[in-house]
Amino acid sequence: MLLSSHLMSEMQLTADHLVIIGRGELIADTSMADLIRNNEGNTVTVRSPETRGLGAVAEQLRAAFHDVRRPSPYELVVRGAAPEQVGDACFRHRVPVHRLQSSEASLENVYMELTAGAAEYAAPVERVPEAGALMEQKAKVGQS
C-alpha cells in the first residue's frame, strides 16, 4: 500500500518501509527501523563521577570509530554505539555509571534533515531588528 502523509508521528508508528522523494529525486528508500537507527540524532549519554575513567572510555569508543563528545568532565555523548557497548566500555574501565540514557531521533527530525536541501517552497526568513534599533525607532515616533 502507498500512503502519503505529512503527519510524521503517525507515519513513524504505521509505516514499515519509507520512500522519500524531494524535487523529483529519490532521497531514501529504506525501512523505518534502518532510517531511524542510522540517523545522527541517535545518541547514548553516560554520566559518572569518575572523570579520568570516562576519558579512557571515550578513547576506547573513538578507537572503535564512534563519535564521542564530552559536554562536561562527568558526561559523554556517544553517536553510533549501542547502550550496551557504552555500558560494557564503562565496566571494562571500572567506571561507575550514574546515568546511561539512549536517545532516538524521530522520523520528523530525520525527514527534515534529509530534505533540507530539497524543499521546493520555504517560508521567507524575516530579519528581526535588534532591541536597540527598536528602542531608537520608538523614541523617534514619540518625538513626532
PyRosetta script that sets phi, psi and omega in degrees:
from pyrosetta import init, pose_from_sequence

init()
pose = pose_from_sequence("MLLSSHLMSEMQLTADHLVIIGRGELIADTSMADLIRNNEGNTVTVRSPETRGLGAVAEQLRAAFHDVRRPSPYELVVRGAAPEQVGDACFRHRVPVHRLQSSEASLENVYMELTAGAAEYAAPVERVPEAGALMEQKAKVGQS")
pose.set_psi(1, 140.9)
pose.set_omega(1, 176.3)
pose.set_phi(2, -105.5)
pose.set_psi(2, 129.2)
pose.set_omega(2, -179.7)
pose.set_phi(3, -135.4)
pose.set_psi(3, 130.2)
pose.set_omega(3, 177.2)
pose.set_phi(4, -113.3)
pose.set_psi(4, 131.9)
pose.set_omega(4, -177.2)
pose.set_phi(5, -154.1)
pose.set_psi(5, 153.7)
pose.set_omega(5, 172.6)
pose.set_phi(6, -104.5)
pose.set_psi(6, 1.9)
pose.set_omega(6, -179.9)
pose.set_phi(7, -92.5)
pose.set_psi(7, 84.7)
pose.set_omega(7, -172.6)
pose.set_phi(8, -63.1)
pose.set_psi(8, -37.5)
pose.set_omega(8, -179.0)
pose.set_phi(9, -63.6)
pose.set_psi(9, -38.3)
pose.set_omega(9, 177.3)
pose.set_phi(10, -70.4)
pose.set_psi(10, -38.7)
pose.set_omega(10, 178.7)
pose.set_phi(11, -63.7)
pose.set_psi(11, -37.1)
pose.set_omega(11, 179.9)
pose.set_phi(12, -62.9)
pose.set_psi(12, -32.1)
pose.set_omega(12, 179.2)
pose.set_phi(13, -85.5)
pose.set_psi(13, -22.1)
pose.set_omega(13, -171.3)
pose.set_phi(14, -102.3)
pose.set_psi(14, -44.7)
pose.set_omega(14, -170.7)
pose.set_phi(15, -79.7)
pose.set_psi(15, 145.2)
pose.set_omega(15, 173.3)
pose.set_phi(16, -100.3)
pose.set_psi(16, -33.5)
pose.set_omega(16, -175.3)
pose.set_phi(17, -133.5)
pose.set_psi(17, 141.5)
pose.set_omega(17, -177.6)
pose.set_phi(18, -122.4)
pose.set_psi(18, 141.6)
pose.set_omega(18, 168.5)
pose.set_phi(19, -124.3)
pose.set_psi(19, 118.9)
pose.set_omega(19, -178.9)
pose.set_phi(20, -113.2)
pose.set_psi(20, 124.2)
pose.set_omega(20, -178.1)
pose.set_phi(21, -122.2)
pose.set_psi(21, 135.8)
pose.set_omega(21, 176.8)
pose.set_phi(22, -136.4)
pose.set_psi(22, 126.5)
pose.set_omega(22, -177.8)
pose.set_phi(23, 52.8)
pose.set_psi(23, 38.1)
pose.set_omega(23, 177.0)
pose.set_phi(24, 78.9)
pose.set_psi(24, 3.0)
pose.set_omega(24, -179.8)
pose.set_phi(25, -108.3)
pose.set_psi(25, 140.7)
pose.set_omega(25, 176.8)
pose.set_phi(26, -73.5)
pose.set_psi(26, 121.0)
pose.set_omega(26, 179.9)
pose.set_phi(27, -98.4)
pose.set_psi(27, -40.3)
pose.set_omega(27, -180.0)
pose.set_phi(28, -152.7)
pose.set_psi(28, 143.6)
pose.set_omega(28, 174.6)
pose.set_phi(29, -143.0)
pose.set_psi(29, 90.4)
pose.set_omega(29, -169.9)
pose.set_phi(30, -155.0)
pose.set_psi(30, 171.0)
pose.set_omega(30, 176.3)
pose.set_phi(31, -77.2)
pose.set_psi(31, 155.5)
pose.set_omega(31, 178.4)
pose.set_phi(32, -58.8)
pose.set_psi(32, -45.6)
pose.set_omega(32, -177.6)
pose.set_phi(33, -60.0)
pose.set_psi(33, -45.1)
pose.set_omega(33, -179.6)
pose.set_phi(34, -66.1)
pose.set_psi(34, -40.4)
pose.set_omega(34, -179.2)
pose.set_phi(35, -62.0)
pose.set_psi(35, -45.8)
pose.set_omega(35, -179.4)
pose.set_phi(36, -69.9)
pose.set_psi(36, -45.0)
pose.set_omega(36, -176.4)
pose.set_phi(37, -63.2)
pose.set_psi(37, -38.1)
pose.set_omega(37, -175.3)
pose.set_phi(38, -88.5)
pose.set_psi(38, 5.1)
pose.set_omega(38, -179.3)
pose.set_phi(39, -81.0)
pose.set_psi(39, 149.1)
pose.set_omega(39, -178.7)
pose.set_phi(40, -69.0)
pose.set_psi(40, -13.4)
pose.set_omega(40, 179.9)
pose.set_phi(41, -75.7)
pose.set_psi(41, -9.5)
pose.set_omega(41, -180.0)
pose.set_phi(42, -81.1)
pose.set_psi(42, 120.4)
pose.set_omega(42, -177.7)
pose.set_phi(43, -136.9)
pose.set_psi(43, 160.6)
pose.set_omega(43, 171.2)
pose.set_phi(44, -123.7)
pose.set_psi(44, 127.1)
pose.set_omega(44, 178.1)
pose.set_phi(45, -108.3)
pose.set_psi(45, 131.6)
pose.set_omega(45, 176.7)
pose.set_phi(46, -125.1)
pose.set_psi(46, 137.9)
pose.set_omega(46, -179.4)
pose.set_phi(47, -127.9)
pose.set_psi(47, 135.4)
pose.set_omega(47, -178.7)
pose.set_phi(48, -153.6)
pose.set_psi(48, 151.2)
pose.set_omega(48, 175.3)
pose.set_phi(49, -76.9)
pose.set_psi(49, -11.5)
pose.set_omega(49, -178.0)
pose.set_phi(50, -86.7)
pose.set_psi(50, 87.8)
pose.set_omega(50, -176.2)
pose.set_phi(51, -66.7)
pose.set_psi(51, -40.4)
pose.set_omega(51, 179.8)
pose.set_phi(52, -64.6)
pose.set_psi(52, -43.7)
pose.set_omega(52, 179.4)
pose.set_phi(53, -64.6)
pose.set_psi(53, -37.3)
pose.set_omega(53, 177.3)
pose.set_phi(54, -62.4)
pose.set_psi(54, -34.2)
pose.set_omega(54, 176.6)
pose.set_phi(55, -61.2)
pose.set_psi(55, -42.4)
pose.set_omega(55, 178.1)
pose.set_phi(56, -66.2)
pose.set_psi(56, -39.5)
pose.set_omega(56, 177.4)
pose.set_phi(57, -63.0)
pose.set_psi(57, -43.2)
pose.set_omega(57, 179.6)
pose.set_phi(58, -59.9)
pose.set_psi(58, -44.6)
pose.set_omega(58, -179.8)
pose.set_phi(59, -63.3)
pose.set_psi(59, -41.4)
pose.set_omega(59, 179.4)
pose.set_phi(60, -63.1)
pose.set_psi(60, -43.3)
pose.set_omega(60, -179.3)
pose.set_phi(61, -68.9)
pose.set_psi(61, -36.9)
pose.set_omega(61, 176.1)
pose.set_phi(62, -64.7)
pose.set_psi(62, -39.1)
pose.set_omega(62, 178.7)
pose.set_phi(63, -63.2)
pose.set_psi(63, -25.6)
pose.set_omega(63, 177.2)
pose.set_phi(64, -91.5)
pose.set_psi(64, 15.7)
pose.set_omega(64, 175.0)
pose.set_phi(65, 68.2)
pose.set_psi(65, 33.5)
pose.set_omega(65, 173.5)
pose.set_phi(66, -100.0)
pose.set_psi(66, 147.4)
pose.set_omega(66, 176.6)
pose.set_phi(67, -83.0)
pose.set_psi(67, 121.2)
pose.set_omega(67, -176.4)
pose.set_phi(68, -124.5)
pose.set_psi(68, 125.0)
pose.set_omega(68, 173.1)
pose.set_phi(69, -112.4)
pose.set_psi(69, 153.6)
pose.set_omega(69, 178.6)
pose.set_phi(70, -127.5)
pose.set_psi(70, 85.7)
pose.set_omega(70, -177.0)
pose.set_phi(71, -65.6)
pose.set_psi(71, -22.5)
pose.set_omega(71, 175.4)
pose.set_phi(72, -150.4)
pose.set_psi(72, 165.8)
pose.set_omega(72, 179.3)
pose.set_phi(73, -61.8)
pose.set_psi(73, -18.3)
pose.set_omega(73, -175.0)
pose.set_phi(74, -104.5)
pose.set_psi(74, 8.0)
pose.set_omega(74, -171.9)
pose.set_phi(75, -145.4)
pose.set_psi(75, 141.9)
pose.set_omega(75, 171.9)
pose.set_phi(76, -122.1)
pose.set_psi(76, 143.4)
pose.set_omega(76, 171.7)
pose.set_phi(77, -120.9)
pose.set_psi(77, 119.7)
pose.set_omega(77, -171.8)
pose.set_phi(78, -116.6)
pose.set_psi(78, 130.7)
pose.set_omega(78, 174.1)
pose.set_phi(79, -108.0)
pose.set_psi(79, 141.4)
pose.set_omega(79, 175.4)
pose.set_phi(80, 87.5)
pose.set_psi(80, 9.5)
pose.set_omega(80, 179.1)
pose.set_phi(81, -126.2)
pose.set_psi(81, 148.9)
pose.set_omega(81, 175.1)
pose.set_phi(82, -80.5)
pose.set_psi(82, 153.8)
pose.set_omega(82, 177.7)
pose.set_phi(83, -55.2)
pose.set_psi(83, -35.0)
pose.set_omega(83, 179.3)
pose.set_phi(84, -62.8)
pose.set_psi(84, -39.4)
pose.set_omega(84, 179.3)
pose.set_phi(85, -64.6)
pose.set_psi(85, -42.2)
pose.set_omega(85, -179.9)
pose.set_phi(86, -67.9)
pose.set_psi(86, -44.4)
pose.set_omega(86, 178.2)
pose.set_phi(87, -61.6)
pose.set_psi(87, -41.9)
pose.set_omega(87, 178.7)
pose.set_phi(88, -64.3)
pose.set_psi(88, -39.4)
pose.set_omega(88, 178.3)
pose.set_phi(89, -63.5)
pose.set_psi(89, -40.6)
pose.set_omega(89, 177.3)
pose.set_phi(90, -63.2)
pose.set_psi(90, -42.2)
pose.set_omega(90, 180.0)
pose.set_phi(91, -62.4)
pose.set_psi(91, -44.8)
pose.set_omega(91, -179.7)
pose.set_phi(92, -60.4)
pose.set_psi(92, -33.5)
pose.set_omega(92, -179.3)
pose.set_phi(93, -96.6)
pose.set_psi(93, 10.2)
pose.set_omega(93, 178.3)
pose.set_phi(94, 55.3)
pose.set_psi(94, 42.9)
pose.set_omega(94, 179.3)
pose.set_phi(95, -98.3)
pose.set_psi(95, 117.9)
pose.set_omega(95, 177.4)
pose.set_phi(96, -68.1)
pose.set_psi(96, 136.5)
pose.set_omega(96, -177.5)
pose.set_phi(97, -104.8)
pose.set_psi(97, 120.4)
pose.set_omega(97, 177.0)
pose.set_phi(98, -97.8)
pose.set_psi(98, -17.8)
pose.set_omega(98, 177.1)
pose.set_phi(99, -157.4)
pose.set_psi(99, 132.9)
pose.set_omega(99, 173.9)
pose.set_phi(100, -137.1)
pose.set_psi(100, 108.6)
pose.set_omega(100, -172.6)
pose.set_phi(101, -129.2)
pose.set_psi(101, 132.3)
pose.set_omega(101, 177.1)
pose.set_phi(102, -103.6)
pose.set_psi(102, 133.2)
pose.set_omega(102, 177.8)
pose.set_phi(103, -121.8)
pose.set_psi(103, 129.2)
pose.set_omega(103, -179.2)
pose.set_phi(104, -110.9)
pose.set_psi(104, 138.8)
pose.set_omega(104, 178.4)
pose.set_phi(105, -68.2)
pose.set_psi(105, 152.3)
pose.set_omega(105, 175.7)
pose.set_phi(106, -91.0)
pose.set_psi(106, 159.5)
pose.set_omega(106, 177.2)
pose.set_phi(107, -58.5)
pose.set_psi(107, -39.5)
pose.set_omega(107, -179.1)
pose.set_phi(108, -61.1)
pose.set_psi(108, -44.3)
pose.set_omega(108, 178.6)
pose.set_phi(109, -63.6)
pose.set_psi(109, -43.9)
pose.set_omega(109, -179.9)
pose.set_phi(110, -64.3)
pose.set_psi(110, -44.4)
pose.set_omega(110, -179.9)
pose.set_phi(111, -60.4)
pose.set_psi(111, -46.2)
pose.set_omega(111, -179.1)
pose.set_phi(112, -63.2)
pose.set_psi(112, -38.3)
pose.set_omega(112, 179.0)
pose.set_phi(113, -68.1)
pose.set_psi(113, -44.4)
pose.set_omega(113, -178.3)
pose.set_phi(114, -67.2)
pose.set_psi(114, -34.8)
pose.set_omega(114, -174.2)
pose.set_phi(115, -101.2)
pose.set_psi(115, 9.4)
pose.set_omega(115, -176.0)
pose.set_phi(116, -54.4)
pose.set_psi(116, -40.4)
pose.set_omega(116, -179.1)
pose.set_phi(117, -90.3)
pose.set_psi(117, -0.4)
pose.set_omega(117, -175.1)
pose.set_phi(118, -111.7)
pose.set_psi(118, 10.1)
pose.set_omega(118, -179.4)
pose.set_phi(119, -73.7)
pose.set_psi(119, 124.7)
pose.set_omega(119, 178.8)
pose.set_phi(120, -78.4)
pose.set_psi(120, -36.5)
pose.set_omega(120, -179.1)
pose.set_phi(121, -125.9)
pose.set_psi(121, 130.8)
pose.set_omega(121, 178.1)
pose.set_phi(122, -136.5)
pose.set_psi(122, 148.2)
pose.set_omega(122, 178.5)
pose.set_phi(123, -67.2)
pose.set_psi(123, 140.6)
pose.set_omega(123, 178.1)
pose.set_phi(124, -66.6)
pose.set_psi(124, 144.7)
pose.set_omega(124, 179.2)
pose.set_phi(125, -94.7)
pose.set_psi(125, 120.4)
pose.set_omega(125, 179.4)
pose.set_phi(126, -97.0)
pose.set_psi(126, 136.4)
pose.set_omega(126, 177.7)
pose.set_phi(127, -80.7)
pose.set_psi(127, 127.6)
pose.set_omega(127, 179.1)
pose.set_phi(128, -91.4)
pose.set_psi(128, 126.9)
pose.set_omega(128, -179.9)
pose.set_phi(129, -63.3)
pose.set_psi(129, 148.5)
pose.set_omega(129, 177.4)
pose.set_phi(130, -68.2)
pose.set_psi(130, 158.1)
pose.set_omega(130, -176.6)
pose.set_phi(131, -57.5)
pose.set_psi(131, -41.1)
pose.set_omega(131, -179.5)
pose.set_phi(132, -61.9)
pose.set_psi(132, -40.6)
pose.set_omega(132, 179.5)
pose.set_phi(133, -65.5)
pose.set_psi(133, -37.7)
pose.set_omega(133, 178.3)
pose.set_phi(134, -65.7)
pose.set_psi(134, -40.7)
pose.set_omega(134, 179.6)
pose.set_phi(135, -63.8)
pose.set_psi(135, -42.5)
pose.set_omega(135, 178.3)
pose.set_phi(136, -62.8)
pose.set_psi(136, -41.9)
pose.set_omega(136, -179.3)
pose.set_phi(137, -62.9)
pose.set_psi(137, -43.1)
pose.set_omega(137, 178.4)
pose.set_phi(138, -65.4)
pose.set_psi(138, -37.9)
pose.set_omega(138, 179.4)
pose.set_phi(139, -64.2)
pose.set_psi(139, -40.8)
pose.set_omega(139, 179.6)
pose.set_phi(140, -65.3)
pose.set_psi(140, -41.3)
pose.set_omega(140, 179.7)
pose.set_phi(141, -65.0)
pose.set_psi(141, -37.7)
pose.set_omega(141, -179.6)
pose.set_phi(142, -69.2)
pose.set_psi(142, -25.5)
pose.set_omega(142, -179.6)
pose.set_phi(143, -79.2)
pose.set_psi(143, -21.2)
pose.set_omega(143, -176.6)
pose.set_phi(144, -76.8)
pose.dump_pdb("model.pdb")
